[in-house]
Each structure stands twice: as structure tokens, then as C-alpha cells.
Amino acid sequence: RQSAILDQLLKQGSVLVSALSDNLQVSAVTIRKDLTDLERQGRLYRSHGKAILINPFTANRSVNEKEKLFPEEKYNIGTAAAQLVMPNDSIVIASGTTVTAFAQCLQHSPRFTAVTSSIKVSEALAANSEIEVIQLGGRLRHSDGEQTLAGCTFSKLFIGVDGIDLEYGITTTDLREAHLNKVMMGVAQKNIVLADSSKFGRRGFAKICGMDEVDVIITDGNIRPTDRTALEEMGIEVIVVNGGNASVTML
């Protein structure tokens, strides 16, 4: 029975206690005992009447640590995202290692304007003299950045996240960053999330927004089919990158 539970989790990513009880034809009490045993073994994580495959709470890591995680996927995601930037666009770019990879993929793009809160993103964009780069205030002056954004409008926001929970929304591990990201979303016509597949089913400390405010997600080919289907049913465009190849619709 516990093997059957784990098989369902591997296929779906999460499963309700009630569904397991029906499928395995045992009581909910029996299922909860099985889930408790499996959780003690570190095989799953229990949460509000269901079981999920991994602990959803992601820990804060240093930038150096994050840069070492999934570098190829981040580069491929960045390459796909760069195709969405049009000549004379005005875009806003948040911070994080995935959007930094995206900025590095823009070094040969046609002229456009980019506003960003990330010094690393600004440095990457500076390699292209055709790009007008506007740097928002630093970490200790986020309120200055919000005031600057208040008088602007952008065609697109490109944002990296620490977690994507289909029920809860998108999150980061930094409260101040989450607040600034929320302001950025309010001044952009399209909100585009750049996230490798490891971010799905995870939650950071601070919520940025619900899934209803996300327009596009660009991710890698390891996204679970059930997650992709659920996102598309929400009306979110999902661009899946496989080895640098992606089907991209110009926005």
C-alpha cells in the first residue's frame, strides 16, 4: 500500500488523503498512518489533508550557491526569454540568478530600455551599448525604487522566483524583494516568470502574488506534465525549453 502511495506521488506530485482512501479502498485513518510512516522515512511531506513529494519550504541560499544550481537550464530559459524582447521595448527585470542568465543572453539584442533592481543584471546588460539601462535604488533603498517605478509603465516584467506553488502562488525568500517584485508586477503589462522545474511545489518565505497575476512561465523540460496542464488550465502560457529549443510566441 505504501508503495502504491509513492507511485501516485511520483506521477502527480501531490495527492489527497481522500483520493488515496478511495483508490486503495481503506479508511482515511489507515492512509494517515501510512503517510506518517512515510514522512518519518523522509519519503514524502504531509500538508493539510494531502501528501506531497518534497518539503515545500525552500531555504534561503547565498547567490554563490544559487549560481551553481541548474546553470544549463537557467541559460536555456534565459535564451528563450530573450526572444520575447522586441526592438524599442521597455522592460523591467527583477533580481536573481535566472534573470541574470537572461540578461547575459540579451547582449546582442536590438535597442530597448531596461529598468532593474539588480546590479548583476545591469552589469550584464552594459555589455550591449544599444541597451539603455536604468538601475533602481539598492537593497537599503527599495522605497526609492518603488517611487521610480510608480511613474513608469513597461511592456513586460521578467522575474525569477524561489518557489511556485500552484495553490499558493509565487514566492521568494526575501520579504523586501517580494514587496518590490509586487510593485514591479503592477506596472508591467505582462508578468513573465523564469524558473527551472525544481522551483515547482516549493514555497519561499515571502509571497509575491497568486498564480492569477502570472501571464507566462518559462521553464525546463523536467516540469511535471500535471503541473504544465494545471498552469495552462489557469490560462498561463507555459514555454518549455528542451536543450535550448523552445516554441516561443512573441508577446
C-alpha positions as CSV (number, residue, x, y, z in Angstrom):
1,R,0.0,0.0,0.0
2,Q,2.8,2.5,0.8
3,S,4.5,1.6,-2.5
4,A,1.2,2.4,-4.2
5,I,1.1,5.8,-2.4
6,L,4.6,6.6,-3.5
7,D,3.8,5.6,-7.1
8,Q,0.9,8.0,-7.2
9,L,3.0,10.8,-5.7
10,L,5.7,10.3,-8.4
11,K,3.1,10.6,-11.1
12,Q,1.2,13.5,-9.7
13,G,3.5,15.4,-7.3
14,S,0.7,15.6,-4.6
15,V,-2.3,13.5,-3.7
16,L,-5.3,14.0,-1.3
17,V,-5.9,11.7,1.7
18,S,-9.5,11.2,0.5
19,A,-8.3,10.2,-3.0
20,L,-5.8,7.7,-1.6
21,S,-8.5,6.3,0.7
22,D,-10.9,5.8,-2.3
23,N,-8.3,4.4,-4.7
24,L,-6.8,1.9,-2.2
25,Q,-10.2,1.1,-0.5
26,V,-9.0,1.7,3.0
27,S,-10.0,4.2,5.7
28,A,-8.7,7.7,5.9
29,V,-7.2,6.8,9.3
30,T,-5.2,4.0,7.7
31,I,-3.9,6.3,5.0
32,R,-2.9,8.9,7.5
33,K,-0.9,6.2,9.4
34,D,0.8,5.2,6.2
35,L,1.7,8.9,5.4
36,T,3.1,9.3,8.9
37,D,5.3,6.3,8.4
38,L,6.5,7.5,5.0
39,E,7.1,11.0,6.3
40,R,9.3,9.6,9.1
41,Q,11.3,7.8,6.5
42,G,11.7,11.1,4.6
43,R,9.8,9.8,1.6
44,L,7.1,12.5,1.5
45,Y,5.8,15.6,3.2
46,R,2.3,15.9,4.8
47,S,0.4,19.1,4.4
48,H,-3.3,20.0,5.0
49,G,-5.1,16.7,4.1
50,K,-2.7,15.7,1.4
51,A,0.8,14.3,0.8
52,I,3.4,15.9,-1.4
53,L,6.7,14.6,-2.7
54,I,9.1,17.1,-1.3
55,N,9.2,19.6,1.6
56,P,7.7,22.7,0.1
57,F,9.6,25.2,2.2
58,T,12.7,26.3,0.4
59,A,15.7,27.7,2.4
60,N,17.4,30.9,1.7
61,R,20.7,30.4,-0.1
62,S,23.5,32.7,-1.0
63,V,23.8,34.0,-4.6
64,N,27.0,32.0,-5.0
65,E,25.2,28.8,-4.0
66,K,22.2,29.6,-6.3
67,E,24.5,30.2,-9.3
68,K,25.8,26.6,-9.1
69,L,22.3,25.2,-9.3
70,F,21.0,24.2,-12.8
71,P,23.2,26.6,-14.8
72,E,22.4,25.0,-18.1
73,E,18.7,25.1,-17.5
74,K,18.9,28.8,-16.5
75,Y,20.9,29.6,-19.6
76,N,18.4,27.9,-21.9
77,I,15.5,29.6,-20.1
78,G,17.3,32.9,-20.5
79,T,17.8,32.3,-24.2
80,A,14.1,31.6,-24.7
81,A,13.1,34.7,-22.7
82,A,15.4,36.9,-24.7
83,Q,13.3,36.1,-27.8
84,L,10.4,37.9,-26.2
85,V,12.2,41.2,-26.1
86,M,11.3,43.4,-29.0
87,P,13.1,46.4,-30.6
88,N,12.4,49.6,-28.6
89,D,10.7,47.6,-25.8
90,S,10.6,49.0,-22.3
91,I,11.0,46.1,-19.8
92,V,11.6,45.7,-16.1
93,I,13.9,43.0,-14.7
94,A,13.9,41.7,-11.2
95,S,16.8,40.1,-9.4
96,G,18.1,36.5,-9.1
97,T,20.4,34.1,-10.8
98,T,17.9,33.1,-13.5
99,V,17.2,36.6,-14.6
100,T,20.9,37.3,-14.6
101,A,21.4,34.5,-17.0
102,F,18.5,36.0,-19.1
103,A,20.4,39.4,-19.1
104,Q,23.5,37.7,-20.3
105,C,21.5,36.4,-23.3
106,L,20.5,39.9,-24.2
107,Q,24.0,41.1,-25.1
108,H,23.3,41.1,-28.9
109,S,19.6,42.2,-28.8
110,P,18.3,45.3,-30.6
111,R,17.9,48.6,-28.8
112,F,15.5,48.6,-25.9
113,T,15.2,50.1,-22.4
114,A,15.6,48.0,-19.2
115,V,14.9,49.0,-15.6
116,T,16.3,46.7,-13.0
117,S,16.8,46.3,-9.3
118,S,19.8,44.0,-9.8
119,I,23.4,45.3,-10.1
120,K,24.4,42.0,-11.7
121,V,21.7,42.4,-14.3
122,S,22.8,45.9,-15.0
123,E,26.4,44.8,-15.4
124,A,25.4,42.1,-17.9
125,L,23.3,44.5,-19.9
126,A,26.0,47.1,-20.0
127,A,27.9,44.9,-22.5
128,N,25.4,46.0,-25.1
129,S,25.7,49.7,-25.9
130,E,22.3,49.5,-27.6
131,I,20.5,48.9,-24.3
132,E,19.5,51.8,-22.1
133,V,19.9,50.6,-18.6
134,I,18.3,52.3,-15.5
135,Q,19.4,51.0,-12.2
136,L,16.9,51.2,-9.3
137,G,18.0,52.0,-5.7
138,G,19.9,49.3,-3.9
139,R,18.8,46.9,-1.2
140,L,18.7,49.6,1.5
141,R,16.7,52.0,-0.6
142,H,13.9,49.8,-2.0
143,S,11.4,52.6,-1.3
144,D,13.3,54.8,-3.8
145,G,12.9,52.1,-6.4
146,E,9.2,51.9,-5.8
147,Q,8.9,55.7,-6.3
148,T,10.7,55.5,-9.6
149,L,8.5,52.6,-10.8
150,A,5.3,54.5,-9.8
151,G,5.8,56.9,-12.8
152,C,6.6,54.2,-15.4
153,T,4.9,51.6,-17.5
154,F,6.5,48.5,-19.1
155,S,5.5,46.0,-21.7
156,K,7.0,43.1,-19.7
157,L,8.4,42.1,-16.4
158,F,10.9,39.3,-16.2
159,I,11.1,37.8,-12.7
160,G,12.9,34.9,-11.0
161,V,11.3,33.2,-8.0
162,D,12.3,30.7,-5.3
163,G,9.0,28.8,-5.3
164,I,5.9,28.1,-7.5
165,D,3.0,26.6,-5.6
166,L,0.0,26.2,-7.9
167,E,-2.4,26.8,-5.0
168,Y,-0.4,29.4,-3.1
169,G,1.4,31.4,-5.8
170,I,4.9,32.5,-6.5
171,T,7.3,33.3,-3.7
172,T,10.8,34.4,-2.7
173,T,12.9,34.0,0.4
174,D,13.3,37.8,0.9
175,L,10.4,39.9,2.3
176,R,11.7,43.2,0.9
177,E,12.4,41.7,-2.5
178,A,8.8,40.2,-2.6
179,H,7.4,43.7,-1.9
180,L,9.4,45.3,-4.7
181,N,8.5,42.5,-7.1
182,K,4.9,43.1,-6.4
183,V,5.3,46.7,-7.3
184,M,7.0,45.7,-10.5
185,M,4.1,43.5,-11.4
186,G,1.8,46.4,-11.0
187,V,3.5,48.5,-13.7
188,A,4.0,45.7,-16.3
189,Q,1.5,44.6,-19.0
190,K,2.9,41.0,-19.0
191,N,4.4,39.2,-16.0
192,I,6.8,36.6,-17.2
193,V,8.3,34.1,-14.6
194,L,11.6,32.5,-15.3
195,A,12.0,29.4,-13.2
196,D,13.7,26.0,-13.6
197,S,11.5,23.0,-12.8
198,S,13.0,22.5,-9.3
199,K,11.0,25.5,-8.2
200,F,7.6,23.9,-8.6
201,G,5.9,22.6,-5.5
202,R,8.1,24.9,-3.4
203,R,7.4,27.9,-1.2
204,G,9.7,30.7,-0.1
205,F,9.3,32.8,3.0
206,A,7.6,35.7,1.3
207,K,4.7,35.6,-1.2
208,I,4.9,37.8,-4.3
209,C,1.5,37.1,-5.7
210,G,-1.1,34.5,-6.6
211,M,-1.0,32.5,-9.8
212,D,-3.7,34.7,-11.3
213,E,-1.2,37.5,-11.7
214,V,1.2,35.4,-13.8
215,D,0.9,35.5,-17.6
216,V,3.8,33.4,-18.8
217,I,6.2,30.8,-17.2
218,I,9.4,29.8,-18.9
219,T,10.8,26.6,-17.5
220,D,12.8,23.4,-18.5
221,G,11.7,20.1,-19.8
222,N,11.6,18.4,-16.4
223,I,8.4,20.1,-15.4
224,R,5.7,17.5,-14.5
225,P,3.0,17.1,-17.2
226,T,0.4,17.5,-14.4
227,D,1.9,20.9,-13.4
228,R,2.0,22.1,-17.0
229,T,-1.6,21.1,-17.6
230,A,-2.8,22.8,-14.4
231,L,-1.0,26.0,-15.4
232,E,-2.5,26.0,-18.9
233,E,-5.9,25.4,-17.4
234,M,-5.3,28.6,-15.3
235,G,-4.7,30.5,-18.6
236,I,-1.0,30.8,-18.0
237,E,1.2,30.3,-21.1
238,V,3.9,27.7,-20.4
239,I,7.1,27.8,-22.5
240,V,9.1,24.7,-22.0
241,V,12.8,24.7,-23.1
242,N,14.4,21.4,-24.0
243,G,18.1,21.7,-24.6
244,G,18.0,25.3,-25.7
245,N,15.0,24.7,-28.0
246,A,11.6,26.3,-27.2
247,S,8.5,27.3,-29.0
248,V,8.2,31.0,-28.3
249,T,5.2,33.2,-29.1
250,M,6.2,36.9,-29.4
251,L,4.3,38.9,-26.8
